[in-house]
Amino acid sequence: MLQDPSHWNEGQWSAHIANEIDGVTEYVCIDGSRCDILTEKSAYEVEWSSKWKEAPAQAVLYGALTNRDPVVLLLVRNREKEKRYILRCAIVCSQIGIRLETRKIP
């Protein structure tokens, strides 16, 4: 029996999303760091919205190491309750030229 998606961890969501966008999960970069999702054009850092603070720096690193566009993808359970995290991340991402995406999850 498959686990209920409402109980999935970040890695499970990354794998699910990577499958949807034709990406590779846990791509190992030359320095040993692991990009959550790598596509032909983008390097994604996937993170729960409340843990957004390190995501922009990680996305920049993965983008630089893979020569892809950096993307932060925040996992959001309750957009209203988590809006301050999304806004903070959006401000930082816009200042340094990173695309920000959000994914509403159950």
A tleap script that builds the chain and sets N, CA, C and O, in Angstrom:
source leaprc.protein.ff14SB
mol = sequence {
  NMET LEU GLN ASP PRO SER HIE TRP ASN GLU
  GLY GLN TRP SER ALA HIE ILE ALA ASN GLU
  ILE ASP GLY VAL THR GLU TYR VAL CYS ILE
  ASP GLY SER ARG CYS ASP ILE LEU THR GLU
  LYS SER ALA TYR GLU VAL GLU TRP SER SER
  LYS TRP LYS GLU ALA PRO ALA GLN ALA VAL
  LEU TYR GLY ALA LEU THR ASN ARG ASP PRO
  VAL VAL LEU LEU LEU VAL ARG ASN ARG GLU
  LYS GLU LYS ARG TYR ILE LEU ARG CYS ALA
  ILE VAL CYS SER GLN ILE GLY ILE ARG LEU
  GLU THR ARG LYS ILE CPRO
}
set mol.1.N position { 0.841 -1.176 0.000 }
set mol.1.CA position { 0.000 0.000 0.000 }
set mol.1.C position { 0.890 1.245 0.000 }
set mol.1.O position { 1.863 1.316 0.750 }
set mol.2.N position { 0.557 2.217 -0.836 }
set mol.2.CA position { 1.311 3.465 -0.903 }
set mol.2.C position { 0.977 4.349 0.281 }
set mol.2.O position { -0.161 4.388 0.748 }
set mol.3.N position { 1.985 5.056 0.758 }
set mol.3.CA position { 1.787 5.977 1.876 }
set mol.3.C position { 0.963 7.176 1.412 }
set mol.3.O position { 1.109 7.644 0.283 }
set mol.4.N position { 0.114 7.655 2.279 }
set mol.4.CA position { -0.703 8.838 2.026 }
set mol.4.C position { 0.212 10.038 1.781 }
set mol.4.O position { 1.089 10.303 2.603 }
set mol.5.N position { 0.035 10.781 0.663 }
set mol.5.CA position { 0.898 11.925 0.368 }
set mol.5.C position { 0.932 12.988 1.466 }
set mol.5.O position { 1.898 13.747 1.554 }
set mol.6.N position { -0.097 13.056 2.296 }
set mol.6.CA position { -0.087 14.043 3.371 }
set mol.6.C position { 0.995 13.730 4.418 }
set mol.6.O position { 1.314 14.570 5.260 }
set mol.7.N position { 1.550 12.515 4.353 }
set mol.7.CA position { 2.608 12.115 5.280 }
set mol.7.C position { 3.986 12.052 4.619 }
set mol.7.O position { 4.964 11.663 5.256 }
set mol.8.N position { 4.061 12.435 3.347 }
set mol.8.CA position { 5.343 12.381 2.643 }
set mol.8.C position { 6.337 13.370 3.226 }
set mol.8.O position { 5.965 14.441 3.705 }
set mol.9.N position { 7.610 12.990 3.178 }
set mol.9.CA position { 8.663 13.907 3.598 }
set mol.9.C position { 9.153 14.694 2.378 }
set mol.9.O position { 8.686 14.480 1.259 }
set mol.10.N position { 10.083 15.589 2.610 }
set mol.10.CA position { 10.610 16.438 1.541 }
set mol.10.C position { 11.180 15.622 0.375 }
set mol.10.O position { 10.967 15.962 -0.789 }
set mol.11.N position { 11.892 14.565 0.688 }
set mol.11.CA position { 12.469 13.721 -0.352 }
set mol.11.C position { 11.421 13.048 -1.220 }
set mol.11.O position { 11.584 12.941 -2.435 }
set mol.12.N position { 10.348 12.598 -0.592 }
set mol.12.CA position { 9.271 11.972 -1.345 }
set mol.12.C position { 8.574 12.983 -2.259 }
set mol.12.O position { 8.224 12.667 -3.397 }
set mol.13.N position { 8.378 14.206 -1.747 }
set mol.13.CA position { 7.785 15.250 -2.585 }
set mol.13.C position { 8.724 15.618 -3.726 }
set mol.13.O position { 8.273 15.822 -4.853 }
set mol.14.N position { 10.010 15.704 -3.453 }
set mol.14.CA position { 10.980 16.011 -4.511 }
set mol.14.C position { 10.922 14.965 -5.617 }
set mol.14.O position { 10.924 15.305 -6.800 }
set mol.15.N position { 10.870 13.695 -5.233 }
set mol.15.CA position { 10.810 12.614 -6.217 }
set mol.15.C position { 9.526 12.697 -7.036 }
set mol.15.O position { 9.551 12.513 -8.253 }
set mol.16.N position { 8.421 12.968 -6.382 }
set mol.16.CA position { 7.134 13.090 -7.066 }
set mol.16.C position { 7.150 14.250 -8.072 }
set mol.16.O position { 6.736 14.094 -9.221 }
set mol.17.N position { 7.627 15.398 -7.624 }
set mol.17.CA position { 7.679 16.583 -8.485 }
set mol.17.C position { 8.666 16.369 -9.625 }
set mol.17.O position { 8.386 16.740 -10.765 }
set mol.18.N position { 9.812 15.779 -9.331 }
set mol.18.CA position { 10.809 15.501 -10.376 }
set mol.18.C position { 10.210 14.634 -11.470 }
set mol.18.O position { 10.452 14.865 -12.654 }
set mol.19.N position { 9.435 13.645 -11.078 }
set mol.19.CA position { 8.772 12.780 -12.052 }
set mol.19.C position { 7.820 13.589 -12.938 }
set mol.19.O position { 7.749 13.361 -14.145 }
set mol.20.N position { 7.097 14.525 -12.342 }
set mol.20.CA position { 6.146 15.361 -13.096 }
set mol.20.C position { 6.844 16.276 -14.102 }
set mol.20.O position { 6.310 16.530 -15.181 }
set mol.21.N position { 8.037 16.774 -13.753 }
set mol.21.CA position { 8.714 17.754 -14.611 }
set mol.21.C position { 9.893 17.150 -15.363 }
set mol.21.O position { 10.713 17.876 -15.924 }
set mol.22.N position { 9.977 15.844 -15.374 }
set mol.22.CA position { 11.035 15.132 -16.098 }
set mol.22.C position { 12.425 15.517 -15.583 }
set mol.22.O position { 13.327 15.840 -16.356 }
set mol.23.N position { 12.569 15.474 -14.267 }
set mol.23.CA position { 13.838 15.812 -13.640 }
set mol.23.C position { 14.474 14.630 -12.940 }
set mol.23.O position { 13.875 13.562 -12.814 }
set mol.24.N position { 15.699 14.841 -12.488 }
set mol.24.CA position { 16.464 13.842 -11.747 }
set mol.24.C position { 16.521 14.292 -10.293 }
set mol.24.O position { 16.760 15.468 -10.018 }
set mol.25.N position { 16.305 13.369 -9.365 }
set mol.25.CA position { 16.387 13.737 -7.948 }
set mol.25.C position { 17.765 13.434 -7.384 }
set mol.25.O position { 18.473 12.543 -7.853 }
set mol.26.N position { 18.127 14.211 -6.350 }
set mol.26.CA position { 19.382 14.004 -5.626 }
set mol.26.C position { 20.594 13.922 -6.559 }
set mol.26.O position { 21.454 13.054 -6.406 }
set mol.27.N position { 20.645 14.834 -7.521 }
set mol.27.CA position { 21.776 14.883 -8.437 }
set mol.27.C position { 23.033 15.272 -7.650 }
set mol.27.O position { 23.047 16.301 -6.975 }
set mol.28.N position { 24.072 14.463 -7.735 }
set mol.28.CA position { 25.300 14.726 -6.999 }
set mol.28.C position { 26.195 15.662 -7.815 }
set mol.28.O position { 26.638 15.321 -8.911 }
set mol.29.N position { 26.446 16.829 -7.265 }
set mol.29.CA position { 27.279 17.834 -7.922 }
set mol.29.C position { 28.755 17.489 -7.734 }
set mol.29.O position { 29.102 16.614 -6.941 }
set mol.30.N position { 29.605 18.178 -8.462 }
set mol.30.CA position { 31.038 17.897 -8.452 }
set mol.30.C position { 31.661 18.053 -7.058 }
set mol.30.O position { 32.663 17.408 -6.748 }
set mol.31.N position { 31.066 18.906 -6.225 }
set mol.31.CA position { 31.599 19.114 -4.879 }
set mol.31.C position { 31.002 18.161 -3.851 }
set mol.31.O position { 31.337 18.230 -2.669 }
set mol.32.N position { 30.112 17.266 -4.303 }
set mol.32.CA position { 29.480 16.305 -3.401 }
set mol.32.C position { 28.135 16.749 -2.870 }
set mol.32.O position { 27.426 15.952 -2.257 }
set mol.33.N position { 27.759 18.014 -3.091 }
set mol.33.CA position { 26.435 18.461 -2.658 }
set mol.33.C position { 25.377 17.818 -3.548 }
set mol.33.O position { 25.679 17.354 -4.647 }
set mol.34.N position { 24.143 17.795 -3.070 }
set mol.34.CA position { 23.072 17.118 -3.797 }
set mol.34.C position { 21.956 18.095 -4.138 }
set mol.34.O position { 21.291 18.644 -3.259 }
set mol.35.N position { 21.773 18.292 -5.416 }
set mol.35.CA position { 20.685 19.126 -5.924 }
set mol.35.C position { 19.389 18.321 -5.828 }
set mol.35.O position { 19.328 17.187 -6.302 }
set mol.36.N position { 18.356 18.901 -5.218 }
set mol.36.CA position { 17.114 18.161 -5.010 }
set mol.36.C position { 16.495 17.678 -6.316 }
set mol.36.O position { 16.125 16.511 -6.438 }
set mol.37.N position { 16.382 18.582 -7.298 }
set mol.37.CA position { 15.845 18.206 -8.613 }
set mol.37.C position { 16.667 18.936 -9.673 }
set mol.37.O position { 16.882 20.145 -9.584 }
set mol.38.N position { 17.117 18.191 -10.666 }
set mol.38.CA position { 17.849 18.781 -11.780 }
set mol.38.C position { 17.098 18.476 -13.066 }
set mol.38.O position { 16.798 17.320 -13.365 }
set mol.39.N position { 16.797 19.531 -13.827 }
set mol.39.CA position { 16.181 19.364 -15.142 }
set mol.39.C position { 17.162 19.882 -16.191 }
set mol.39.O position { 18.265 20.321 -15.865 }
set mol.40.N position { 16.757 19.826 -17.417 }
set mol.40.CA position { 17.616 20.283 -18.504 }
set mol.40.C position { 18.011 21.754 -18.343 }
set mol.40.O position { 19.111 22.152 -18.727 }
set mol.41.N position { 17.108 22.555 -17.772 }
set mol.41.CA position { 17.361 23.996 -17.667 }
set mol.41.C position { 17.494 24.524 -16.245 }
set mol.41.O position { 18.005 25.627 -16.051 }
set mol.42.N position { 17.046 23.764 -15.240 }
set mol.42.CA position { 16.959 24.306 -13.885 }
set mol.42.C position { 17.515 23.374 -12.816 }
set mol.42.O position { 17.494 22.150 -12.944 }
set mol.43.N position { 18.018 24.012 -11.746 }
set mol.43.CA position { 18.489 23.303 -10.556 }
set mol.43.C position { 17.607 23.744 -9.389 }
set mol.43.O position { 17.609 24.915 -9.010 }
set mol.44.N position { 16.863 22.811 -8.831 }
set mol.44.CA position { 15.874 23.105 -7.795 }
set mol.44.C position { 16.365 22.750 -6.400 }
set mol.44.O position { 16.951 21.693 -6.169 }
set mol.45.N position { 16.106 23.663 -5.489 }
set mol.45.CA position { 16.199 23.370 -4.066 }
set mol.45.C position { 14.766 23.296 -3.565 }
set mol.45.O position { 14.029 24.278 -3.656 }
set mol.46.N position { 14.362 22.152 -3.039 }
set mol.46.CA position { 13.003 21.938 -2.533 }
set mol.46.C position { 13.062 21.999 -1.011 }
set mol.46.O position { 13.901 21.353 -0.384 }
set mol.47.N position { 12.149 22.792 -0.421 }
set mol.47.CA position { 12.184 22.972 1.032 }
set mol.47.C position { 10.794 23.293 1.543 }
set mol.47.O position { 9.989 23.902 0.839 }
set mol.48.N position { 10.514 22.878 2.778 }
set mol.48.CA position { 9.284 23.298 3.454 }
set mol.48.C position { 9.350 24.809 3.630 }
set mol.48.O position { 10.420 25.357 3.892 }
set mol.49.N position { 8.225 25.477 3.489 }
set mol.49.CA position { 8.222 26.944 3.532 }
set mol.49.C position { 8.804 27.496 4.829 }
set mol.49.O position { 9.480 28.524 4.806 }
set mol.50.N position { 8.559 26.844 5.943 }
set mol.50.CA position { 9.059 27.346 7.230 }
set mol.50.C position { 10.583 27.244 7.351 }
set mol.50.O position { 11.181 27.855 8.237 }
set mol.51.N position { 11.200 26.477 6.464 }
set mol.51.CA position { 12.659 26.313 6.488 }
set mol.51.C position { 13.298 26.994 5.277 }
set mol.51.O position { 14.328 26.538 4.780 }
set mol.52.N position { 12.698 28.070 4.808 }
set mol.52.CA position { 13.075 28.743 3.569 }
set mol.52.C position { 14.460 29.382 3.600 }
set mol.52.O position { 15.058 29.567 2.540 }
set mol.53.N position { 14.987 29.723 4.756 }
set mol.53.CA position { 16.167 30.587 4.865 }
set mol.53.C position { 17.411 30.111 4.118 }
set mol.53.O position { 18.128 30.934 3.549 }
set mol.54.N position { 17.678 28.844 4.104 }
set mol.54.CA position { 18.881 28.352 3.422 }
set mol.54.C position { 18.633 28.019 1.950 }
set mol.54.O position { 19.581 27.818 1.191 }
set mol.55.N position { 17.384 27.962 1.554 }
set mol.55.CA position { 17.048 27.527 0.195 }
set mol.55.C position { 17.629 28.417 -0.909 }
set mol.55.O position { 18.149 27.878 -1.886 }
set mol.56.N position { 17.569 29.745 -0.805 }
set mol.56.CA position { 18.139 30.560 -1.883 }
set mol.56.C position { 19.637 30.316 -2.099 }
set mol.56.O position { 20.086 30.218 -3.241 }
set mol.57.N position { 20.397 30.218 -1.034 }
set mol.57.CA position { 21.840 29.985 -1.176 }
set mol.57.C position { 22.104 28.616 -1.802 }
set mol.57.O position { 22.985 28.478 -2.650 }
set mol.58.N position { 21.351 27.620 -1.388 }
set mol.58.CA position { 21.545 26.288 -1.963 }
set mol.58.C position { 21.182 26.281 -3.444 }
set mol.58.O position { 21.878 25.661 -4.248 }
set mol.59.N position { 20.105 26.961 -3.812 }
set mol.59.CA position { 19.709 27.019 -5.222 }
set mol.59.C position { 20.789 27.694 -6.062 }
set mol.59.O position { 21.098 27.240 -7.164 }
set mol.60.N position { 21.363 28.780 -5.541 }
set mol.60.CA position { 22.440 29.463 -6.264 }
set mol.60.C position { 23.629 28.521 -6.444 }
set mol.60.O position { 24.194 28.446 -7.535 }
set mol.61.N position { 24.010 27.812 -5.403 }
set mol.61.CA position { 25.123 26.871 -5.489 }
set mol.61.C position { 24.848 25.801 -6.543 }
set mol.61.O position { 25.692 25.547 -7.402 }
set mol.62.N position { 23.672 25.174 -6.482 }
set mol.62.CA position { 23.348 24.117 -7.434 }
set mol.62.C position { 23.306 24.648 -8.865 }
set mol.62.O position { 23.754 23.980 -9.797 }
set mol.63.N position { 22.768 25.848 -9.029 }
set mol.63.CA position { 22.739 26.452 -10.355 }
set mol.63.C position { 24.142 26.679 -10.900 }
set mol.63.O position { 24.420 26.393 -12.065 }
set mol.64.N position { 25.021 27.193 -10.050 }
set mol.64.CA position { 26.401 27.456 -10.465 }
set mol.64.C position { 27.147 26.162 -10.784 }
set mol.64.O position { 27.893 26.093 -11.761 }
set mol.65.N position { 26.943 25.146 -9.963 }
set mol.65.CA position { 27.669 23.888 -10.154 }
set mol.65.C position { 27.169 23.083 -11.354 }
set mol.65.O position { 27.898 22.249 -11.891 }
set mol.66.N position { 25.934 23.329 -11.771 }
set mol.66.CA position { 25.360 22.550 -12.869 }
set mol.66.C position { 25.136 23.381 -14.133 }
set mol.66.O position { 24.686 22.867 -15.157 }
set mol.67.N position { 25.457 24.664 -14.044 }
set mol.67.CA position { 25.235 25.590 -15.163 }
set mol.67.C position { 23.760 25.616 -15.576 }
set mol.67.O position { 23.428 25.613 -16.761 }
set mol.68.N position { 22.878 25.643 -14.554 }
set mol.68.CA position { 21.428 25.704 -14.760 }
set mol.68.C position { 20.879 26.916 -14.019 }
set mol.68.O position { 21.564 27.505 -13.183 }
set mol.69.N position { 19.658 27.279 -14.326 }
set mol.69.CA position { 18.983 28.365 -13.621 }
set mol.69.C position { 18.587 27.883 -12.226 }
set mol.69.O position { 17.992 26.813 -12.093 }
set mol.70.N position { 18.909 28.662 -11.172 }
set mol.70.CA position { 18.527 28.266 -9.814 }
set mol.70.C position { 17.042 28.508 -9.549 }
set mol.70.O position { 16.476 29.523 -9.955 }
set mol.71.N position { 16.434 27.556 -8.863 }
set mol.71.CA position { 15.013 27.657 -8.520 }
set mol.71.C position { 14.825 27.198 -7.082 }
set mol.71.O position { 15.367 26.171 -6.673 }
set mol.72.N position { 14.049 27.969 -6.315 }
set mol.72.CA position { 13.611 27.534 -4.992 }
set mol.72.C position { 12.159 27.097 -5.145 }
set mol.72.O position { 11.333 27.838 -5.677 }
set mol.73.N position { 11.855 25.889 -4.677 }
set mol.73.CA position { 10.495 25.383 -4.696 }
set mol.73.C position { 10.080 25.128 -3.254 }
set mol.73.O position { 10.583 24.212 -2.604 }
set mol.74.N position { 9.158 25.948 -2.762 }
set mol.74.CA position { 8.690 25.801 -1.382 }
set mol.74.C position { 7.461 24.902 -1.332 }
set mol.74.O position { 6.523 25.062 -2.113 }
set mol.75.N position { 7.484 23.964 -0.409 }
set mol.75.CA position { 6.342 23.092 -0.144 }
set mol.75.C position { 5.449 23.783 0.874 }
set mol.75.O position { 5.910 24.152 1.954 }
set mol.76.N position { 4.180 23.961 0.541 }
set mol.76.CA position { 3.257 24.755 1.358 }
set mol.76.C position { 2.019 23.926 1.687 }
set mol.76.O position { 1.343 23.418 0.793 }
set mol.77.N position { 1.735 23.799 2.962 }
set mol.77.CA position { 0.521 23.085 3.383 }
set mol.77.C position { -0.661 24.048 3.554 }
set mol.77.O position { -1.786 23.726 3.171 }
set mol.78.N position { -0.406 25.217 4.122 }
set mol.78.CA position { -1.468 26.194 4.375 }
set mol.78.C position { -0.939 27.573 3.966 }
set mol.78.O position { -0.198 28.218 4.707 }
set mol.79.N position { -1.340 28.002 2.774 }
set mol.79.CA position { -0.802 29.241 2.212 }
set mol.79.C position { -1.037 30.442 3.137 }
set mol.79.O position { -0.157 31.294 3.262 }
set mol.80.N position { -2.184 30.526 3.776 }
set mol.80.CA position { -2.485 31.659 4.655 }
set mol.80.C position { -1.561 31.663 5.884 }
set mol.80.O position { -1.004 32.704 6.234 }
set mol.81.N position { -1.401 30.529 6.524 }
set mol.81.CA position { -0.552 30.453 7.713 }
set mol.81.C position { 0.930 30.594 7.389 }
set mol.81.O position { 1.710 31.028 8.236 }
set mol.82.N position { 1.323 30.231 6.169 }
set mol.82.CA position { 2.739 30.231 5.796 }
set mol.82.C position { 3.126 31.415 4.904 }
set mol.82.O position { 4.233 31.458 4.368 }
set mol.83.N position { 2.204 32.375 4.751 }
set mol.83.CA position { 2.455 33.464 3.806 }
set mol.83.C position { 3.675 34.304 4.171 }
set mol.83.O position { 4.340 34.839 3.284 }
set mol.84.N position { 3.977 34.427 5.456 }
set mol.84.CA position { 5.154 35.224 5.829 }
set mol.84.C position { 6.442 34.561 5.349 }
set mol.84.O position { 7.379 35.259 4.962 }
set mol.85.N position { 6.510 33.231 5.365 }
set mol.85.CA position { 7.697 32.528 4.873 }
set mol.85.C position { 7.827 32.678 3.356 }
set mol.85.O position { 8.916 32.900 2.828 }
set mol.86.N position { 6.695 32.551 2.675 }
set mol.86.CA position { 6.695 32.691 1.213 }
set mol.86.C position { 7.126 34.102 0.833 }
set mol.86.O position { 7.940 34.279 -0.073 }
set mol.87.N position { 6.586 35.106 1.517 }
set mol.87.CA position { 6.934 36.501 1.228 }
set mol.87.C position { 8.411 36.762 1.486 }
set mol.87.O position { 9.079 37.387 0.662 }
set mol.88.N position { 8.924 36.300 2.600 }
set mol.88.CA position { 10.342 36.503 2.909 }
set mol.88.C position { 11.230 35.865 1.850 }
set mol.88.O position { 12.197 36.476 1.396 }
set mol.89.N position { 10.909 34.662 1.465 }
set mol.89.CA position { 11.698 33.972 0.455 }
set mol.89.C position { 11.575 34.689 -0.891 }
set mol.89.O position { 12.558 34.806 -1.622 }
set mol.90.N position { 10.383 35.165 -1.216 }
set mol.90.CA position { 10.172 35.886 -2.473 }
set mol.90.C position { 11.018 37.150 -2.530 }
set mol.90.O position { 11.574 37.476 -3.579 }
set mol.91.N position { 11.121 37.862 -1.418 }
set mol.91.CA position { 11.927 39.085 -1.369 }
set mol.91.C position { 13.395 38.750 -1.629 }
set mol.91.O position { 14.044 39.398 -2.451 }
set mol.92.N position { 13.913 37.752 -0.940 }
set mol.92.CA position { 15.319 37.366 -1.117 }
set mol.92.C position { 15.559 36.874 -2.540 }
set mol.92.O position { 16.524 37.284 -3.185 }
set mol.93.N position { 14.697 36.010 -3.022 }
set mol.93.CA position { 14.876 35.460 -4.378 }
set mol.93.C position { 14.843 36.561 -5.432 }
set mol.93.O position { 15.631 36.533 -6.377 }
set mol.94.N position { 13.949 37.521 -5.284 }
set mol.94.CA position { 13.869 38.593 -6.280 }
set mol.94.C position { 15.121 39.461 -6.260 }
set mol.94.O position { 15.538 39.965 -7.303 }
set mol.95.N position { 15.717 39.639 -5.101 }
set mol.95.CA position { 16.920 40.454 -4.981 }
set mol.95.C position { 18.134 39.808 -5.637 }
set mol.95.O position { 19.043 40.504 -6.092 }
set mol.96.N position { 18.150 38.488 -5.686 }
set mol.96.CA position { 19.332 37.821 -6.244 }
set mol.96.C position { 19.036 37.056 -7.536 }
set mol.96.O position { 19.879 36.305 -8.028 }
set mol.97.N position { 17.841 37.251 -8.075 }
set mol.97.CA position { 17.529 36.703 -9.385 }
set mol.97.C position { 17.248 35.216 -9.436 }
set mol.97.O position { 17.619 34.540 -10.396 }
set mol.98.N position { 16.596 34.708 -8.409 }
set mol.98.CA position { 16.227 33.287 -8.375 }
set mol.98.C position { 14.723 33.167 -8.602 }
set mol.98.O position { 13.939 33.939 -8.049 }
set mol.99.N position { 14.333 32.204 -9.411 }
set mol.99.CA position { 12.914 31.934 -9.593 }
set mol.99.C position { 12.397 31.213 -8.353 }
set mol.99.O position { 13.029 30.286 -7.846 }
set mol.100.N position { 11.245 31.653 -7.879 }
set mol.100.CA position { 10.593 31.022 -6.732 }
set mol.100.C position { 9.309 30.374 -7.204 }
set mol.100.O position { 8.500 30.999 -7.890 }
set mol.101.N position { 9.127 29.114 -6.832 }
set mol.101.CA position { 7.882 28.397 -7.090 }
set mol.101.C position { 7.365 27.879 -5.755 }
set mol.101.O position { 8.133 27.648 -4.821 }
set mol.102.N position { 6.071 27.704 -5.683 }
set mol.102.CA position { 5.470 27.082 -4.503 }
set mol.102.C position { 4.624 25.909 -4.963 }
set mol.102.O position { 4.130 25.884 -6.090 }
set mol.103.N position { 4.465 24.951 -4.084 }
set mol.103.CA position { 3.649 23.781 -4.383 }
set mol.103.C position { 2.742 23.560 -3.193 }
set mol.103.O position { 3.218 23.279 -2.093 }
set mol.104.N position { 1.431 23.683 -3.399 }
set mol.104.CA position { 0.450 23.395 -2.358 }
set mol.104.C position { 0.355 21.879 -2.246 }
set mol.104.O position { 0.094 21.180 -3.225 }
set mol.105.N position { 0.572 21.394 -1.040 }
set mol.105.CA position { 0.514 19.955 -0.811 }
set mol.105.C position { -0.507 19.654 0.278 }
set mol.105.O position { -0.814 20.515 1.101 }
set mol.106.N position { -1.031 18.429 0.283 }
set mol.106.CA position { -2.053 18.074 1.291 }
set mol.106.C position { -1.459 17.960 2.690 }
set mol.106.O position { -2.179 17.671 3.645 }
savepdb mol mol.pdb
quit
